[in-house]
């Protein structure tokens, strides 16, 4: 599929539409393929960011994960940050969701917080035990590492 997409760029928009639809299992697979073929801040995705954000809200966990991975590769306009931050906070706080989608939501929260240093201090609260208990050991380790790196950045920021 990845080879096909790379050799048939004319199918890109069709793949985006499929990734945003509810034709499972093809929709989440289309999102995965898109993530696999795009480049950072890919112009072909930029005009679809708002639709992707809206689509994340009502997809299943695996599909949300793939759409968030696409968004993580994009430079986001400030106009999208608030709604995406809230959406990702809801995903992170929903401890019954799949660990992979929660970790990607946390990554997006941190990415958005990079533009808003006042939020960074609050993010360490997201590593409280009740948020981590339902994660797999690997996901828990990743989250602790992400939060630790963030706390180091905050400490440097506070000392300046």
ChimeraX attribute file (.defattr): number of C-alpha atoms within 10 A of each C-alpha:
attribute: neighborCount
match mode: 1-to-1
recipient: residues
	/A:1	13
	/A:2	14
	/A:3	9
	/A:4	10
	/A:5	17
	/A:6	15
	/A:7	10
	/A:8	10
	/A:9	11
	/A:10	10
	/A:11	12
	/A:12	18
	/A:13	13
	/A:14	12
	/A:15	20
	/A:16	20
	/A:17	16
	/A:18	18
	/A:19	26
	/A:20	23
	/A:21	16
	/A:22	16
	/A:23	10
	/A:24	13
	/A:25	10
	/A:26	15
	/A:27	21
	/A:28	25
	/A:29	18
	/A:30	26
	/A:31	27
	/A:32	21
	/A:33	20
	/A:34	24
	/A:35	20
	/A:36	16
	/A:37	15
	/A:38	18
	/A:39	14
	/A:40	14
	/A:41	15
	/A:42	14
	/A:43	11
	/A:44	13
	/A:45	21
	/A:46	15
	/A:47	10
	/A:48	14
	/A:49	19
	/A:50	16
	/A:51	12
	/A:52	22
	/A:53	18
	/A:54	14
	/A:55	17
	/A:56	21
	/A:57	15
	/A:58	10
	/A:59	17
	/A:60	15
	/A:61	19
	/A:62	17
	/A:63	26
	/A:64	25
	/A:65	24
	/A:66	26
	/A:67	27
	/A:68	25
	/A:69	21
	/A:70	23
	/A:71	22
	/A:72	20
	/A:73	16
	/A:74	18
	/A:75	14
	/A:76	17
	/A:77	10
	/A:78	9
	/A:79	9
	/A:80	13
	/A:81	17
	/A:82	11
	/A:83	13
	/A:84	23
	/A:85	19
	/A:86	12
	/A:87	18
	/A:88	24
	/A:89	17
	/A:90	14
	/A:91	23
	/A:92	24
	/A:93	16
	/A:94	12
	/A:95	16
	/A:96	12
	/A:97	16
	/A:98	18
	/A:99	21
	/A:100	17
	/A:101	23
	/A:102	28
	/A:103	21
	/A:104	23
	/A:105	26
	/A:106	24
	/A:107	20
	/A:108	23
	/A:109	23
	/A:110	20
	/A:111	16
	/A:112	22
	/A:113	19
	/A:114	13
	/A:115	12
	/A:116	10
	/A:117	14
	/A:118	11
	/A:119	15
	/A:120	21
	/A:121	15
	/A:122	10
	/A:123	16
	/A:124	16
	/A:125	11
	/A:126	16
	/A:127	17
	/A:128	10
	/A:129	10
	/A:130	11
	/A:131	17
	/A:132	20
	/A:133	12
	/A:134	15
	/A:135	20
	/A:136	13
	/A:137	12
	/A:138	10
	/A:139	16
	/A:140	19
	/A:141	13
	/A:142	13
	/A:143	21
	/A:144	16
	/A:145	12
	/A:146	17
	/A:147	21
	/A:148	14
	/A:149	12
	/A:150	19
	/A:151	16
	/A:152	11
	/A:153	15
	/A:154	17
	/A:155	12
	/A:156	10
	/A:157	11
	/A:158	9
	/A:159	7
	/A:160	5
